[in-house]
Amino acid sequence: MNISKTRRSGGRRVLAYLLTAAMVIALLPAITPTARAAGMTYVSSTGNHYTVTEEVIGNRAITVADNNQVLELGAGDSITSVTGRVPNITLIFKGYSSNDRLASNAINGYDNLTIYIVDGTENELLYGTWMQGTDSWLFEGGPLGTGKLTVTGQSQAGGIAGAGPDRTIDIAGGTIIANGASGGAGIGGDNNQPGGNIIIRGNAKVTATGTSGGAGIGAGNYGTSADITIKDHAFVIASGGSSDGSGVGAGYVSTSSLTTGTANITISDNSVVYAQGGSSGAAAIGTGYNNTGNKTANVNVTIGTGADNPTVVAYAGGTKASRYPVAIGIAGNDAALGHADIQIKSGTVIAETRGAGVPDIGIPADMTSATASVTITGGSVYAVHDRIAPAPENSYALALTVLNPPAFVTDVGGNGLGGATVSADVNVGVANPYTYN
C-alpha cells in the first residue's frame, strides 16, 4: 500500500471541500448588522434613567411600534423616516450628526420625544427640528452637562422650533446651541409662528440666536406670543441676531404679524440670563421692533420671586433713537401698540438701552399708544442710563456706585455689553444703580 499517495489524495479532498465552502459563502448575500446589544443605562442631570433598548447602526426607520423604545445613535447613524404618530420615544445622542430634519407633523412624528445628550460628545442637527400641534420635546443631558448639541434651522425655520402655540420645548440639561434661519427663532417659533411653551431649567447651558426678525428665544419673525420660563441654575445667552427680533420674547412686529399676542417671560431661582436685542432695534427682553399701529404685542416680564437670586443682563439692540430700543419692555416707533408689565422681585438686573433719551426699562414717552407698569420690590436694578419709564411704582434710593459686569459676560457674537468684548475687570460705565430700600 502506498501510504504517501493516500495521504496526498486525502489532502487534496480536504482542500477541495474548503474551496467549495468558500465559494458558497461568497455567493451568499452580505449580512449587515442593524443593531448591537442593548442594556446601557444613562442617568440624566435631573435623575431620570434611560436604558437603551437598541443601539442603532446605520439607517433606522421609526414607526408607532417603537413606542417607549430607547434608541442610541452615534456617528454615521440616521433616522430615515417616521411613520405614524409615535407617542413616546427616547433618542440617545452619542456623537450623532444628521442632515435629516428631526421633523414632526399632524400625521407622522413625535408626540412625546426625549433627546438625551451623552456627556463628552458633540452632536449636530444640521437641518433643525420641526414641531407641530401638541408635541412635547424634552432635552436632557448627563450628570456633568458636557454633552453638546448644535441645532441649525433651514429655510424660514427655527433651530429647535416649529408651528402652533401649544408645543412644549423643555431643555433640562446639556449644552444647547440653537440657530434660527430666515425668520426663525433660535428656540421657539419658525417664521411667522408663535414661540409656544419654552422651559429652560436644571443645569442647562443654552446659546440661542434668531435671524431676520426671529427672537433668540421666543417667537419667530412676525410672531408676538410665547410663554418662556428660565429657572433653577440654567445659564442662557440669547440674541435677536442681526435684525429685529428680541433676545428673549417676541419677534419683529409689523402689518404681516399674527394677531395680538403676549410674551410671558419668567426668570427665577439662580439662573443667569444674558440677552441682547436684534441689532436693528429690538428689546433684549420683551418685544422685537414694532413698526405698526394695527397689531398689538404685549409683554409680561417677571424677574425673581423675592426669595431667590437670578442674574439678568439685558442689552438693547440698535442705536437709532427713533426705533426706541429699550433693554426690557416694548421696542418700536411712536405707533407701537401694546402693554408691558415688568416686575422685578429679587436678584440683580443690569439693563442698558442704546438710543439717546430712550429708557433702559419700560417704554418711551413718545410711544403714546402703548402703556407700561414697572414694579420693583426687591433685588438690585442697574439702569445704565438712569432711565426707567414710567417711574417705578415704589421708592428707591440712588447709590452712586459703579458696577463691574459679572464674569460670565464675555463675548456674544462679537458684541459684548456696551458693544465691545468685556470681561470681569472691565468697567462698562454701569453707574447709578437703583437699589430697593
Buried (B, 14 or more C-beta within 10 A) or exposed (E): EEEEEEEEEEEEEEEEEEEEEEEEEEEEEEEEEEBEEBEBEBEBBBEBEBEBBBBBBEEBEBEBEBBEBBBBBBEEBBBEEBBBBBEBBBBBBBBBBBEEBBBBBEEBBBBBBBBBBBBEBBBBBBBBBBBBBEBBBBBBBBBEBBBBBBBBBBEBBBBBBBBBBEBBBBBBBBBBBBBBBBBBBBBBBBBBBBBBBBBBBBBBBBBBBBBBBBBBBBBBBBBBBBBBBBBBBBBBBBBBBBBBBBBBBBBBBBEEBBEEBBBBBBBBBBBBBBBBBBBBBBBBBBBBBBBBBEBBBBBBBBBBBEEBBBBBBBBBBBBBBEBBBBBBBBBBBBBBBBBBBBBBBBBBBBBBBBBEEBBBBBBBEBBEBBBBBBEBBBBBBBBBBEBBBBEBEEEBEEEEEEBBBBEEBBEBEEBBBBBEBBEEEBEBEBBBBBBBE
